[in-house]
Amino acid sequence: ISCLFWLVWRTREDLTAHKLKVAEQYAETSDVKILEHRLTSHLLRIEAKLDVTALKTERISHEG
């Protein structure tokens, strides 16, 4: 019985350690939203630059 108790106790310790590790590495929703906003802003700026470049290229090709 003591061996069984020790096994259960050890399993609980392992589970607790695993839960702690997961909690330490878990990204909070607010952090994810901030990251999403930053990425979206960068992508919109890149898209705007590509649009300007495409318009310039189109204008040059029509002039030439």
N, CA, C, O and CB atoms as a CASP TS submission, in Angstrom:
PFRMAT TS
TARGET T0000
AUTHOR 0000-0000-0000
METHOD Language model
MODEL 1
PARENT N/A
ATOM      1  N   ILE     1       0.846  -1.194   0.000  1.00  0.00           N
ATOM      2  CA  ILE     1       0.000   0.000   0.000  1.00  0.00           C
ATOM      3  C   ILE     1       0.884   1.248   0.000  1.00  0.00           C
ATOM      4  O   ILE     1       0.576   2.229  -0.677  1.00  0.00           O
ATOM      5  CB  ILE     1      -0.959   0.004   1.230  1.00  0.00           C
ATOM      6  N   SER     2       1.969   1.211   0.749  1.00  0.00           N
ATOM      7  CA  SER     2       2.850   2.385   0.787  1.00  0.00           C
ATOM      8  C   SER     2       3.466   2.652  -0.582  1.00  0.00           C
ATOM      9  O   SER     2       3.679   3.807  -0.951  1.00  0.00           O
ATOM     10  CB  SER     2       3.960   2.191   1.834  1.00  0.00           C
ATOM     11  N   CYS     3       3.751   1.606  -1.327  1.00  0.00           N
ATOM     12  CA  CYS     3       4.291   1.774  -2.678  1.00  0.00           C
ATOM     13  C   CYS     3       3.252   2.445  -3.580  1.00  0.00           C
ATOM     14  O   CYS     3       3.590   3.333  -4.364  1.00  0.00           O
ATOM     15  CB  CYS     3       4.719   0.403  -3.270  1.00  0.00           C
ATOM     16  N   LEU     4       2.019   2.033  -3.472  1.00  0.00           N
ATOM     17  CA  LEU     4       0.939   2.623  -4.250  1.00  0.00           C
ATOM     18  C   LEU     4       0.760   4.093  -3.870  1.00  0.00           C
ATOM     19  O   LEU     4       0.585   4.942  -4.744  1.00  0.00           O
ATOM     20  CB  LEU     4      -0.374   1.843  -4.035  1.00  0.00           C
ATOM     21  N   PHE     5       0.802   4.393  -2.583  1.00  0.00           N
ATOM     22  CA  PHE     5       0.699   5.770  -2.104  1.00  0.00           C
ATOM     23  C   PHE     5       1.838   6.605  -2.695  1.00  0.00           C
ATOM     24  O   PHE     5       1.616   7.719  -3.172  1.00  0.00           O
ATOM     25  CB  PHE     5       0.732   5.819  -0.548  1.00  0.00           C
ATOM     26  N   TRP     6       3.066   6.057  -2.661  1.00  0.00           N
ATOM     27  CA  TRP     6       4.227   6.777  -3.188  1.00  0.00           C
ATOM     28  C   TRP     6       4.055   7.045  -4.687  1.00  0.00           C
ATOM     29  O   TRP     6       4.376   8.134  -5.164  1.00  0.00           O
ATOM     30  CB  TRP     6       5.526   5.975  -2.931  1.00  0.00           C
ATOM     31  N   LEU     7       3.547   6.050  -5.432  1.00  0.00           N
ATOM     32  CA  LEU     7       3.340   6.192  -6.865  1.00  0.00           C
ATOM     33  C   LEU     7       2.324   7.294  -7.158  1.00  0.00           C
ATOM     34  O   LEU     7       2.537   8.122  -8.044  1.00  0.00           O
ATOM     35  CB  LEU     7       2.874   4.864  -7.471  1.00  0.00           C
ATOM     36  N   VAL     8       1.229   7.301  -6.415  1.00  0.00           N
ATOM     37  CA  VAL     8       0.212   8.339  -6.608  1.00  0.00           C
ATOM     38  C   VAL     8       0.786   9.700  -6.253  1.00  0.00           C
ATOM     39  O   VAL     8       0.565  10.674  -6.974  1.00  0.00           O
ATOM     40  CB  VAL     8      -1.043   8.047  -5.755  1.00  0.00           C
ATOM     41  N   TRP     9       1.510   9.776  -5.169  1.00  0.00           N
ATOM     42  CA  TRP     9       2.105  11.048  -4.736  1.00  0.00           C
ATOM     43  C   TRP     9       3.102  11.559  -5.780  1.00  0.00           C
ATOM     44  O   TRP     9       3.124  12.750  -6.089  1.00  0.00           O
ATOM     45  CB  TRP     9       2.806  10.882  -3.363  1.00  0.00           C
ATOM     46  N   ARG    10       3.907  10.679  -6.309  1.00  0.00           N
ATOM     47  CA  ARG    10       4.905  11.042  -7.325  1.00  0.00           C
ATOM     48  C   ARG    10       4.209  11.535  -8.591  1.00  0.00           C
ATOM     49  O   ARG    10       4.636  12.521  -9.193  1.00  0.00           O
ATOM     50  CB  ARG    10       5.824   9.832  -7.651  1.00  0.00           C
ATOM     51  N   THR    11       3.138  10.852  -8.995  1.00  0.00           N
ATOM     52  CA  THR    11       2.373  11.264 -10.185  1.00  0.00           C
ATOM     53  C   THR    11       1.786  12.648  -9.983  1.00  0.00           C
ATOM     54  O   THR    11       1.788  13.464 -10.905  1.00  0.00           O
ATOM     55  CB  THR    11       1.249  10.252 -10.493  1.00  0.00           C
ATOM     56  N   ARG    12       1.288  12.919  -8.798  1.00  0.00           N
ATOM     57  CA  ARG    12       0.731  14.246  -8.500  1.00  0.00           C
ATOM     58  C   ARG    12       1.807  15.311  -8.594  1.00  0.00           C
ATOM     59  O   ARG    12       1.558  16.397  -9.117  1.00  0.00           O
ATOM     60  CB  ARG    12       0.092  14.267  -7.102  1.00  0.00           C
ATOM     61  N   GLU    13       3.002  15.013  -8.093  1.00  0.00           N
ATOM     62  CA  GLU    13       4.110  15.968  -8.169  1.00  0.00           C
ATOM     63  C   GLU    13       4.479  16.257  -9.630  1.00  0.00           C
ATOM     64  O   GLU    13       4.702  17.406 -10.012  1.00  0.00           O
ATOM     65  CB  GLU    13       5.339  15.427  -7.404  1.00  0.00           C
ATOM     66  N   ASP    14       4.537  15.198 -10.430  1.00  0.00           N
ATOM     67  CA  ASP    14       4.857  15.366 -11.846  1.00  0.00           C
ATOM     68  C   ASP    14       3.796  16.206 -12.549  1.00  0.00           C
ATOM     69  O   ASP    14       4.122  17.086 -13.346  1.00  0.00           O
ATOM     70  CB  ASP    14       4.990  14.001 -12.530  1.00  0.00           C
ATOM     71  N   LEU    15       2.530  15.936 -12.255  1.00  0.00           N
ATOM     72  CA  LEU    15       1.437  16.684 -12.856  1.00  0.00           C
ATOM     73  C   LEU    15       1.495  18.150 -12.440  1.00  0.00           C
ATOM     74  O   LEU    15       1.288  19.033 -13.273  1.00  0.00           O
ATOM     75  CB  LEU    15       0.091  16.072 -12.462  1.00  0.00           C
ATOM     76  N   THR    16       1.769  18.419 -11.189  1.00  0.00           N
ATOM     77  CA  THR    16       1.879  19.789 -10.694  1.00  0.00           C
ATOM     78  C   THR    16       3.036  20.513 -11.384  1.00  0.00           C
ATOM     79  O   THR    16       2.898  21.673 -11.773  1.00  0.00           O
ATOM     80  CB  THR    16       2.076  19.797  -9.164  1.00  0.00           C
ATOM     81  N   ALA    17       4.166  19.839 -11.536  1.00  0.00           N
ATOM     82  CA  ALA    17       5.318  20.438 -12.211  1.00  0.00           C
ATOM     83  C   ALA    17       4.986  20.751 -13.671  1.00  0.00           C
ATOM     84  O   ALA    17       5.377  21.793 -14.198  1.00  0.00           O
ATOM     85  CB  ALA    17       6.540  19.498 -12.132  1.00  0.00           C
ATOM     86  N   HIS    18       4.262  19.837 -14.314  1.00  0.00           N
ATOM     87  CA  HIS    18       3.874  20.054 -15.712  1.00  0.00           C
ATOM     88  C   HIS    18       2.923  21.248 -15.823  1.00  0.00           C
ATOM     89  O   HIS    18       3.085  22.086 -16.710  1.00  0.00           O
ATOM     90  CB  HIS    18       3.209  18.783 -16.296  1.00  0.00           C
ATOM     91  N   LYS    19       1.945  21.329 -14.942  1.00  0.00           N
ATOM     92  CA  LYS    19       1.001  22.449 -14.961  1.00  0.00           C
ATOM     93  C   LYS    19       1.725  23.770 -14.752  1.00  0.00           C
ATOM     94  O   LYS    19       1.394  24.763 -15.399  1.00  0.00           O
ATOM     95  CB  LYS    19      -0.078  22.264 -13.886  1.00  0.00           C
ATOM     96  N   LEU    20       2.699  23.796 -13.865  1.00  0.00           N
ATOM     97  CA  LEU    20       3.471  25.011 -13.603  1.00  0.00           C
ATOM     98  C   LEU    20       4.252  25.411 -14.856  1.00  0.00           C
ATOM     99  O   LEU    20       4.283  26.589 -15.212  1.00  0.00           O
ATOM    100  CB  LEU    20       4.435  24.801 -12.404  1.00  0.00           C
ATOM    101  N   LYS    21       4.875  24.456 -15.519  1.00  0.00           N
ATOM    102  CA  LYS    21       5.637  24.738 -16.730  1.00  0.00           C
ATOM    103  C   LYS    21       4.736  25.311 -17.821  1.00  0.00           C
ATOM    104  O   LYS    21       5.105  26.281 -18.483  1.00  0.00           O
ATOM    105  CB  LYS    21       6.331  23.468 -17.231  1.00  0.00           C
ATOM    106  N   VAL    22       3.565  24.720 -18.010  1.00  0.00           N
ATOM    107  CA  VAL    22       2.614  25.206 -19.008  1.00  0.00           C
ATOM    108  C   VAL    22       2.157  26.620 -18.658  1.00  0.00           C
ATOM    109  O   VAL    22       2.066  27.475 -19.539  1.00  0.00           O
ATOM    110  CB  VAL    22       1.399  24.258 -19.111  1.00  0.00           C
ATOM    111  N   ALA    23       1.872  26.870 -17.397  1.00  0.00           N
ATOM    112  CA  ALA    23       1.411  28.196 -16.973  1.00  0.00           C
ATOM    113  C   ALA    23       2.490  29.252 -17.196  1.00  0.00           C
ATOM    114  O   ALA    23       2.173  30.388 -17.547  1.00  0.00           O
ATOM    115  CB  ALA    23       0.998  28.172 -15.496  1.00  0.00           C
ATOM    116  N   GLU    24       3.740  28.902 -17.001  1.00  0.00           N
ATOM    117  CA  GLU    24       4.833  29.857 -17.196  1.00  0.00           C
ATOM    118  C   GLU    24       5.013  30.207 -18.667  1.00  0.00           C
ATOM    119  O   GLU    24       5.425  31.319 -18.995  1.00  0.00           O
ATOM    120  CB  GLU    24       6.136  29.295 -16.634  1.00  0.00           C
ATOM    121  N   GLN    25       4.709  29.268 -19.550  1.00  0.00           N
ATOM    122  CA  GLN    25       4.909  29.480 -20.977  1.00  0.00           C
ATOM    123  C   GLN    25       3.646  29.952 -21.701  1.00  0.00           C
ATOM    124  O   GLN    25       3.680  30.188 -22.908  1.00  0.00           O
ATOM    125  CB  GLN    25       5.402  28.211 -21.607  1.00  0.00           C
ATOM    126  N   TYR    26       2.557  30.087 -20.991  1.00  0.00           N
ATOM    127  CA  TYR    26       1.275  30.446 -21.583  1.00  0.00           C
ATOM    128  C   TYR    26       1.259  31.931 -21.937  1.00  0.00           C
ATOM    129  O   TYR    26       1.616  32.770 -21.109  1.00  0.00           O
ATOM    130  CB  TYR    26       0.115  30.106 -20.622  1.00  0.00           C
ATOM    131  N   ALA    27       0.853  32.255 -23.148  1.00  0.00           N
ATOM    132  CA  ALA    27       0.749  33.647 -23.575  1.00  0.00           C
ATOM    133  C   ALA    27      -0.630  34.175 -23.195  1.00  0.00           C
ATOM    134  O   ALA    27      -1.648  33.539 -23.468  1.00  0.00           O
ATOM    135  CB  ALA    27       0.996  33.786 -25.108  1.00  0.00           C
ATOM    136  N   GLU    28      -0.648  35.334 -22.570  1.00  0.00           N
ATOM    137  CA  GLU    28      -1.921  35.928 -22.192  1.00  0.00           C
ATOM    138  C   GLU    28      -2.617  36.492 -23.421  1.00  0.00           C
ATOM    139  O   GLU    28      -1.966  36.873 -24.394  1.00  0.00           O
ATOM    140  CB  GLU    28      -1.718  37.025 -21.135  1.00  0.00           C
ATOM    141  N   THR    29      -3.938  36.543 -23.372  1.00  0.00           N
ATOM    142  CA  THR    29      -4.736  37.031 -24.489  1.00  0.00           C
ATOM    143  C   THR    29      -4.344  38.461 -24.858  1.00  0.00           C
ATOM    144  O   THR    29      -4.286  38.803 -26.039  1.00  0.00           O
ATOM    145  CB  THR    29      -6.227  36.962 -24.148  1.00  0.00           C
ATOM    146  N   SER    30      -4.078  39.290 -23.862  1.00  0.00           N
ATOM    147  CA  SER    30      -3.712  40.682 -24.148  1.00  0.00           C
ATOM    148  C   SER    30      -2.404  40.746 -24.918  1.00  0.00           C
ATOM    149  O   SER    30      -2.259  41.587 -25.804  1.00  0.00           O
ATOM    150  CB  SER    30      -3.599  41.493 -22.846  1.00  0.00           C
ATOM    151  N   ASP    31      -1.448  39.881 -24.605  1.00  0.00           N
ATOM    152  CA  ASP    31      -0.177  39.849 -25.334  1.00  0.00           C
ATOM    153  C   ASP    31      -0.388  39.432 -26.785  1.00  0.00           C
ATOM    154  O   ASP    31       0.228  39.987 -27.695  1.00  0.00           O
ATOM    155  CB  ASP    31       0.810  38.892 -24.651  1.00  0.00           C
ATOM    156  N   VAL    32      -1.252  38.461 -26.992  1.00  0.00           N
ATOM    157  CA  VAL    32      -1.545  37.988 -28.351  1.00  0.00           C
ATOM    158  C   VAL    32      -2.228  39.090 -29.152  1.00  0.00           C
ATOM    159  O   VAL    32      -1.928  39.271 -30.332  1.00  0.00           O
ATOM    160  CB  VAL    32      -2.435  36.719 -28.312  1.00  0.00           C
ATOM    161  N   LYS    33      -3.142  39.825 -28.527  1.00  0.00           N
ATOM    162  CA  LYS    33      -3.839  40.913 -29.223  1.00  0.00           C
ATOM    163  C   LYS    33      -2.867  42.025 -29.600  1.00  0.00           C
ATOM    164  O   LYS    33      -2.975  42.591 -30.688  1.00  0.00           O
ATOM    165  CB  LYS    33      -4.971  41.477 -28.346  1.00  0.00           C
ATOM    166  N   ILE    34      -1.928  42.346 -28.728  1.00  0.00           N
ATOM    167  CA  ILE    34      -0.921  43.363 -29.030  1.00  0.00           C
ATOM    168  C   ILE    34      -0.070  42.915 -30.213  1.00  0.00           C
ATOM    169  O   ILE    34       0.195  43.700 -31.124  1.00  0.00           O
ATOM    170  CB  ILE    34      -0.029  43.637 -27.794  1.00  0.00           C
ATOM    171  N   LEU    35       0.355  41.665 -30.201  1.00  0.00           N
ATOM    172  CA  LEU    35       1.155  41.123 -31.297  1.00  0.00           C
ATOM    173  C   LEU    35       0.366  41.142 -32.602  1.00  0.00           C
ATOM    174  O   LEU    35       0.905  41.502 -33.649  1.00  0.00           O
ATOM    175  CB  LEU    35       1.612  39.693 -30.975  1.00  0.00           C
ATOM    176  N   GLU    36      -0.907  40.757 -32.543  1.00  0.00           N
ATOM    177  CA  GLU    36      -1.757  40.758 -33.730  1.00  0.00           C
ATOM    178  C   GLU    36      -1.879  42.168 -34.300  1.00  0.00           C
ATOM    179  O   GLU    36      -1.818  42.357 -35.515  1.00  0.00           O
ATOM    180  CB  GLU    36      -3.149  40.195 -33.397  1.00  0.00           C
ATOM    181  N   HIS    37      -2.050  43.148 -33.432  1.00  0.00           N
ATOM    182  CA  HIS    37      -2.170  44.545 -33.872  1.00  0.00           C
ATOM    183  C   HIS    37      -0.883  45.007 -34.554  1.00  0.00           C
ATOM    184  O   HIS    37      -0.929  45.648 -35.603  1.00  0.00           O
ATOM    185  CB  HIS    37      -2.498  45.466 -32.674  1.00  0.00           C
ATOM    186  N   ARG    38       0.260  44.681 -33.956  1.00  0.00           N
ATOM    187  CA  ARG    38       1.543  45.072 -34.544  1.00  0.00           C
ATOM    188  C   ARG    38       1.745  44.428 -35.906  1.00  0.00           C
ATOM    189  O   ARG    38       2.165  45.094 -36.852  1.00  0.00           O
ATOM    190  CB  ARG    38       2.693  44.693 -33.614  1.00  0.00           C
ATOM    191  N   LEU    39       1.449  43.138 -36.014  1.00  0.00           N
ATOM    192  CA  LEU    39       1.604  42.447 -37.294  1.00  0.00           C
ATOM    193  C   LEU    39       0.673  43.017 -38.360  1.00  0.00           C
ATOM    194  O   LEU    39       1.072  43.207 -39.509  1.00  0.00           O
ATOM    195  CB  LEU    39       1.342  40.955 -37.122  1.00  0.00           C
ATOM    196  N   THR    40      -0.564  43.285 -37.969  1.00  0.00           N
ATOM    197  CA  THR    40      -1.529  43.849 -38.908  1.00  0.00           C
ATOM    198  C   THR    40      -1.072  45.216 -39.397  1.00  0.00           C
ATOM    199  O   THR    40      -1.181  45.524 -40.584  1.00  0.00           O
ATOM    200  CB  THR    40      -2.912  43.955 -38.257  1.00  0.00           C
ATOM    201  N   SER    41      -0.562  46.030 -38.490  1.00  0.00           N
ATOM    202  CA  SER    41      -0.067  47.356 -38.874  1.00  0.00           C
ATOM    203  C   SER    41       1.083  47.250 -39.865  1.00  0.00           C
ATOM    204  O   SER    41       1.117  47.975 -40.859  1.00  0.00           O
ATOM    205  CB  SER    41       0.383  48.138 -37.636  1.00  0.00           C
ATOM    206  N   HIS    42       2.016  46.360 -39.601  1.00  0.00           N
ATOM    207  CA  HIS    42       3.146  46.174 -40.512  1.00  0.00           C
ATOM    208  C   HIS    42       2.675  45.681 -41.878  1.00  0.00           C
ATOM    209  O   HIS    42       3.147  46.157 -42.911  1.00  0.00           O
ATOM    210  CB  HIS    42       4.156  45.185 -39.916  1.00  0.00           C
ATOM    211  N   LEU    43       1.757  44.739 -41.880  1.00  0.00           N
ATOM    212  CA  LEU    43       1.254  44.211 -43.150  1.00  0.00           C
ATOM    213  C   LEU    43       0.510  45.277 -43.949  1.00  0.00           C
ATOM    214  O   LEU    43       0.618  45.315 -45.175  1.00  0.00           O
ATOM    215  CB  LEU    43       0.335  43.018 -42.898  1.00  0.00           C
ATOM    216  N   LEU    44      -0.238  46.134 -43.277  1.00  0.00           N
ATOM    217  CA  LEU    44      -0.942  47.205 -43.974  1.00  0.00           C
ATOM    218  C   LEU    44       0.031  48.208 -44.580  1.00  0.00           C
ATOM    219  O   LEU    44      -0.193  48.702 -45.685  1.00  0.00           O
ATOM    220  CB  LEU    44      -1.898  47.915 -43.024  1.00  0.00           C
ATOM    221  N   ARG    45       1.110  48.511 -43.862  1.00  0.00           N
ATOM    222  CA  ARG    45       2.129  49.421 -44.412  1.00  0.00           C
ATOM    223  C   ARG    45       2.806  48.797 -45.634  1.00  0.00           C
ATOM    224  O   ARG    45       3.042  49.480 -46.631  1.00  0.00           O
ATOM    225  CB  ARG    45       3.191  49.766 -43.335  1.00  0.00           C
ATOM    226  N   ILE    46       3.114  47.508 -45.558  1.00  0.00           N
ATOM    227  CA  ILE    46       3.727  46.815 -46.700  1.00  0.00           C
ATOM    228  C   ILE    46       2.769  46.829 -47.892  1.00  0.00           C
ATOM    229  O   ILE    46       3.186  47.075 -49.024  1.00  0.00           O
ATOM    230  CB  ILE    46       4.103  45.350 -46.323  1.00  0.00           C
ATOM    231  N   GLU    47       1.498  46.567 -47.639  1.00  0.00           N
ATOM    232  CA  GLU    47       0.504  46.562 -48.707  1.00  0.00           C
ATOM    233  C   GLU    47       0.406  47.936 -49.362  1.00  0.00           C
ATOM    234  O   GLU    47       0.316  48.037 -50.586  1.00  0.00           O
ATOM    235  CB  GLU    47      -0.864  46.133 -48.162  1.00  0.00           C
ATOM    236  N   ALA    48       0.422  48.986 -48.557  1.00  0.00           N
ATOM    237  CA  ALA    48       0.346  50.346 -49.100  1.00  0.00           C
ATOM    238  C   ALA    48       1.560  50.640 -49.983  1.00  0.00           C
ATOM    239  O   ALA    48       1.420  51.231 -51.053  1.00  0.00           O
ATOM    240  CB  ALA    48       0.254  51.383 -47.957  1.00  0.00           C
ATOM    241  N   LYS    49       2.735  50.234 -49.543  1.00  0.00           N
ATOM    242  CA  LYS    49       3.939  50.449 -50.349  1.00  0.00           C
ATOM    243  C   LYS    49       3.862  49.675 -51.665  1.00  0.00           C
ATOM    244  O   LYS    49       4.256  50.186 -52.714  1.00  0.00           O
ATOM    245  CB  LYS    49       5.194  50.030 -49.562  1.00  0.00           C
ATOM    246  N   LEU    50       3.357  48.447 -51.609  1.00  0.00           N
ATOM    247  CA  LEU    50       3.211  47.664 -52.837  1.00  0.00           C
ATOM    248  C   LEU    50       2.200  48.299 -53.789  1.00  0.00           C
ATOM    249  O   LEU    50       2.391  48.281 -55.005  1.00  0.00           O
ATOM    250  CB  LEU    50       2.785  46.232 -52.505  1.00  0.00           C
ATOM    251  N   ASP    51       1.131  48.858 -53.236  1.00  0.00           N
ATOM    252  CA  ASP    51       0.134  49.527 -54.074  1.00  0.00           C
ATOM    253  C   ASP    51       0.751  50.723 -54.787  1.00  0.00           C
ATOM    254  O   ASP    51       0.522  50.921 -55.980  1.00  0.00           O
ATOM    255  CB  ASP    51      -1.073  49.977 -53.229  1.00  0.00           C
ATOM    256  N   VAL    52       1.528  51.518 -54.069  1.00  0.00           N
ATOM    257  CA  VAL    52       2.182  52.680 -54.666  1.00  0.00           C
ATOM    258  C   VAL    52       3.144  52.241 -55.758  1.00  0.00           C
ATOM    259  O   VAL    52       3.179  52.834 -56.837  1.00  0.00           O
ATOM    260  CB  VAL    52       2.925  53.496 -53.596  1.00  0.00           C
ATOM    261  N   THR    53       3.918  51.209 -55.480  1.00  0.00           N
ATOM    262  CA  THR    53       4.870  50.698 -56.473  1.00  0.00           C
ATOM    263  C   THR    53       4.147  50.180 -57.711  1.00  0.00           C
ATOM    264  O   THR    53       4.595  50.414 -58.833  1.00  0.00           O
ATOM    265  CB  THR    53       5.733  49.583 -55.866  1.00  0.00           C
ATOM    266  N   ALA    54       3.044  49.485 -57.519  1.00  0.00           N
ATOM    267  CA  ALA    54       2.272  48.960 -58.648  1.00  0.00           C
ATOM    268  C   ALA    54       1.704  50.101 -59.488  1.00  0.00           C
ATOM    269  O   ALA    54       1.718  50.034 -60.717  1.00  0.00           O
ATOM    270  CB  ALA    54       1.132  48.049 -58.147  1.00  0.00           C
ATOM    271  N   LEU    55       1.210  51.141 -58.834  1.00  0.00           N
ATOM    272  CA  LEU    55       0.671  52.292 -59.568  1.00  0.00           C
ATOM    273  C   LEU    55       1.768  52.992 -60.367  1.00  0.00           C
ATOM    274  O   LEU    55       1.551  53.380 -61.515  1.00  0.00           O
ATOM    275  CB  LEU    55       0.008  53.287 -58.596  1.00  0.00           C
ATOM    276  N   LYS    56       2.934  53.152 -59.765  1.00  0.00           N
ATOM    277  CA  LYS    56       4.055  53.782 -60.478  1.00  0.00           C
ATOM    278  C   LYS    56       4.460  52.945 -61.683  1.00  0.00           C
ATOM    279  O   LYS    56       4.710  53.479 -62.764  1.00  0.00           O
ATOM    280  CB  LYS    56       5.263  53.972 -59.535  1.00  0.00           C
ATOM    281  N   THR    57       4.523  51.636 -61.491  1.00  0.00           N
ATOM    282  CA  THR    57       4.904  50.740 -62.582  1.00  0.00           C
ATOM    283  C   THR    57       3.883  50.795 -63.703  1.00  0.00           C
ATOM    284  O   THR    57       4.251  50.814 -64.878  1.00  0.00           O
ATOM    285  CB  THR    57       5.051  49.303 -62.075  1.00  0.00           C
ATOM    286  N   GLU    58       2.623  50.822 -63.357  1.00  0.00           N
ATOM    287  CA  GLU    58       1.562  50.885 -64.351  1.00  0.00           C
ATOM    288  C   GLU    58       1.627  52.192 -65.124  1.00  0.00           C
ATOM    289  O   GLU    58       1.459  52.203 -66.343  1.00  0.00           O
ATOM    290  CB  GLU    58       0.194  50.730 -63.686  1.00  0.00           C
ATOM    291  N   ARG    59       1.870  53.293 -64.424  1.00  0.00           N
ATOM    292  CA  ARG    59       1.961  54.603 -65.066  1.00  0.00           C
ATOM    293  C   ARG    59       3.147  54.658 -66.024  1.00  0.00           C
ATOM    294  O   ARG    59       3.031  55.186 -67.130  1.00  0.00           O
ATOM    295  CB  ARG    59       2.083  55.709 -64.010  1.00  0.00           C
ATOM    296  N   ILE    60       4.287  54.112 -65.598  1.00  0.00           N
ATOM    297  CA  ILE    60       5.484  54.110 -66.441  1.00  0.00           C
ATOM    298  C   ILE    60       5.247  53.259 -67.699  1.00  0.00           C
ATOM    299  O   ILE    60       5.651  53.640 -68.797  1.00  0.00           O
ATOM    300  CB  ILE    60       6.709  53.575 -65.646  1.00  0.00           C
ATOM    301  N   SER    61       4.598  52.125 -67.528  1.00  0.00           N
ATOM    302  CA  SER    61       4.360  51.260 -68.684  1.00  0.00           C
ATOM    303  C   SER    61       3.393  51.870 -69.681  1.00  0.00           C
ATOM    304  O   SER    61       3.487  51.594 -70.878  1.00  0.00           O
ATOM    305  CB  SER    61       3.835  49.926 -68.230  1.00  0.00           C
ATOM    306  N   HIS    62       2.458  52.700 -69.208  1.00  0.00           N
ATOM    307  CA  HIS    62       1.524  53.352 -70.103  1.00  0.00           C
ATOM    308  C   HIS    62       2.163  54.556 -70.793  1.00  0.00           C
ATOM    309  O   HIS    62       1.774  54.907 -71.907  1.00  0.00           O
ATOM    310  CB  HIS    62       0.282  53.781 -69.341  1.00  0.00           C
ATOM    311  N   GLU    63       3.143  55.192 -70.142  1.00  0.00           N
ATOM    312  CA  GLU    63       3.824  56.336 -70.722  1.00  0.00           C
ATOM    313  C   GLU    63       4.823  55.887 -71.800  1.00  0.00           C
ATOM    314  O   GLU    63       5.061  56.592 -72.781  1.00  0.00           O
ATOM    315  CB  GLU    63       4.542  57.139 -69.624  1.00  0.00           C
ATOM    316  N   GLY    64       5.397  54.701 -71.590  1.00  0.00           N
ATOM    317  CA  GLY    64       6.461  54.248 -72.481  1.00  0.00           C
ATOM    318  C   GLY    64       5.968  53.601 -73.680  1.00  0.00           C
ATOM    319  O   GLY    64       6.759  53.170 -74.519  1.00  0.00           O
TER
END
